[in-house]
């Protein structure tokens, strides 16, 4: 359990320590947002973070389901060994 918490906290630390500016946009979106920002708009300021947030959610969901399955398997194996 401690090892899992260590790995999870390490993952979170690396995630937040990563550079905040990433180019996760298609070229057309990037040009549109740069044009908006140059003309005084604010629509493009959070676009990269939003894209990265949406990109990470499926991995977090699958990781959570995998963890739940792993814990359930451990319980089932423990019950089987105690029955023998």
For each residue, the residues with C-beta under 8 A, 3 or more apart:
1: 4 5
2: 5 6
3: 6 7
4: 1 7 8 67
5: 1 2 8 9
6: 2 3 9 10
7: 3 4 10 11
8: 4 5 11 12
9: 5 6 12 13
10: 6 7 13 14
11: 7 8 14 15
12: 8 9 15 16
13: 9 10 16 17
14: 10 11 17 18
15: 11 12 18 56
16: 12 13
17: 13 14
18: 14 15
19: 22
20: 49
21: 48
22: 19 48 52
23: 30 48
24: 48 51 52 55
25: 29 30 33 47 48 51
26: 29 30
27: 30 31
28: 31 32
29: 25 26 32 33 47
30: 23 25 26 27 33 34
31: 27 28 34 35
32: 28 29 35 36 44
33: 25 29 30 36 37 43 44 47
34: 30 31 37 38 44
35: 31 32 38 39
36: 32 33 39 41 42 43 44
37: 33 34 40 41 42 43 44 45
38: 34 35
39: 35 36
40: 37
41: 36 37 44
42: 36 37 45
43: 33 36 37 47
44: 32 33 34 36 37 41 47
45: 37 42
46: 49 50
47: 25 29 33 43 44 50 51
48: 21 22 23 24 25 51 52
49: 20 46 52 53
50: 46 47 53 54
51: 24 25 47 48 54 55
52: 22 24 48 49 55 56
53: 49 50 56 57
54: 50 51 57
55: 24 51 52 58
56: 15 52 53 59 60
57: 53 54 60 61
58: 55 61 62
59: 56 62 63
60: 56 57 63 64
61: 57 58 64 65
62: 58 59 65 66
63: 59 60 66 67
64: 60 61 67 68
65: 61 62 68 69
66: 62 63 69 70
67: 4 63 64 70 71
68: 64 65 71 72
69: 65 66 72 73
70: 66 67 73 74
71: 67 68 74 75
72: 68 69 75 76
73: 69 70 76 77
74: 70 71 77 78
75: 71 72 78 79
76: 72 73 79 80
77: 73 74 80 81
78: 74 75 81 82
79: 75 76 82 83
80: 76 77 83 84
81: 77 78 84
82: 78 79
83: 79 80
84: 80 81
